[in-house]
Amino acid sequence: MNNRFKYLLSALGGLLLLAVIVAPIGLYISNMGKGLSSVSENWGDFGSYLGGTISSITGSFSLLIIAISLVMQINDRRRDVYAKNLESRIKYIDALIQRTDDNLKYFESEMNLKRDISMLNSSKNTTEVDKNKDA
């Protein structure tokens, strides 16, 4: 990730966090009144409301983040398995190429041996024909 994207993501996260905190306060004030209360019971109700609302929202975001990280891990695992399979196939193909190369070298040596034997036989036959002509 480049730095610009990280900065944008953190700024967006900060704005979202601010909205999560400000929205419940705004809703409480719009429903319950605009003035500050001197009754401690009202402050207790406000704290319970705020804590319950924010904890529900943050719990939902936590669940979302866990789901996203799980999907990312699954994708990473699939990429790793694919890479390992590809690597094993490449090793197998390399081994086949090596065996083929070895077989070709063996075949070439066999062909050279047959050619040499054939040349020796033909030179032997030529020598015998020459001896028969002289006799």
C-alpha positions in Angstrom: 0.0 0.0 0.0 1.3 3.4 -0.8 1.4 6.2 1.8 -1.3 8.2 0.1 -3.8 5.4 0.3 -2.8 4.7 4.0 -3.4 8.4 4.8 -6.7 8.4 3.0 -7.8 5.2 4.8 -6.8 6.6 8.2 -8.6 9.9 7.6 -11.7 8.0 6.5 -11.4 5.9 9.7 -11.1 9.0 11.9 -14.2 10.6 10.3 -16.1 7.4 10.7 -15.1 7.2 14.4 -16.1 10.8 14.9 -19.5 10.1 13.3 -20.0 7.0 15.5 -19.5 9.1 18.6 -21.4 12.3 17.5 -24.4 10.6 15.9 -25.7 9.0 19.2 -25.1 12.2 21.1 -27.0 14.1 18.5 -29.9 11.6 18.5 -30.1 11.7 22.3 -30.1 15.5 22.5 -32.8 15.7 19.7 -35.0 13.3 21.6 -34.4 14.2 25.2 -33.9 17.9 25.2 -31.1 20.4 24.5 -30.2 21.6 28.0 -27.7 20.0 30.4 -29.4 18.3 33.2 -28.5 18.8 36.9 -30.1 15.4 37.7 -27.5 12.6 38.0 -30.1 10.0 36.9 -30.4 11.7 33.5 -26.6 11.6 33.2 -26.7 7.9 34.1 -29.3 7.3 31.4 -27.2 9.2 28.9 -24.1 7.2 29.8 -26.0 3.9 29.4 -27.5 5.0 26.1 -24.1 6.2 24.8 -22.2 3.1 26.0 -24.8 0.7 24.5 -25.0 2.5 21.2 -21.3 2.9 20.7 -20.5 -0.6 21.9 -23.0 -2.0 19.4 -21.6 0.0 16.6 -18.0 -0.8 17.4 -18.9 -4.5 17.8 -20.5 -4.5 14.4 -17.4 -2.9 12.9 -15.2 -5.4 14.7 -17.2 -8.2 13.3 -16.9 -6.7 9.8 -13.1 -6.3 10.2 -12.8 -9.9 11.3 -14.8 -11.0 8.3 -12.6 -9.0 6.0 -9.4 -10.3 7.5 -10.8 -13.9 7.2 -11.5 -13.4 3.5 -8.0 -11.9 3.0 -6.4 -14.9 4.8 -8.5 -17.3 2.7 -7.3 -15.6 -0.5 -3.7 -15.6 0.7 -3.9 -19.3 1.4 -5.4 -20.0 -2.0 -2.5 -18.1 -3.6 0.0 -20.0 -1.5 -1.5 -23.3 -2.5 -1.6 -22.3 -6.1 2.1 -21.2 -6.0 3.2 -24.5 -4.3 1.3 -26.5 -6.9 2.8 -24.5 -9.7 6.3 -24.9 -8.2 5.8 -28.7 -7.9 4.6 -28.9 -11.5 7.6 -26.9 -12.7 10.0 -29.3 -10.8 8.2 -32.2 -12.4 8.6 -30.7 -15.8 12.3 -30.0 -15.1 12.8 -33.6 -14.1 11.1 -34.8 -17.3 13.3 -32.5 -19.4 16.4 -33.8 -17.6 15.3 -37.4 -18.2 14.6 -36.6 -21.9 18.0 -35.0 -22.2 19.7 -38.0 -20.6 17.8 -40.3 -22.9 18.9 -38.3 -25.9 22.5 -38.4 -24.9 22.2 -42.2 -24.4 20.5 -42.5 -27.8 23.3 -40.4 -29.5 26.0 -42.5 -27.9 24.2 -45.7 -29.1 23.9 -44.2 -32.6 27.6 -43.3 -32.6 28.5 -46.8 -31.4 26.5 -48.4 -34.1 28.0 -46.0 -36.7 31.5 -46.9 -35.5 30.8 -50.6 -35.6 29.3 -50.3 -39.1 32.4 -48.4 -40.2 34.7 -51.0 -38.7 32.7 -53.8 -40.4 32.8 -52.0 -43.7 36.5 -51.4 -43.5 37.0 -55.1 -42.5 35.0 -56.2 -45.5 36.9 -53.9 -47.7 40.2 -55.3 -46.4 39.0 -58.9 -46.9 37.8 -58.1 -50.5 41.3 -56.6 -51.3 43.0 -59.7 -49.9 40.8 -62.0 -52.0 41.6 -60.0 -55.1 45.3 -60.3 -54.4 45.2 -64.0 -53.9 
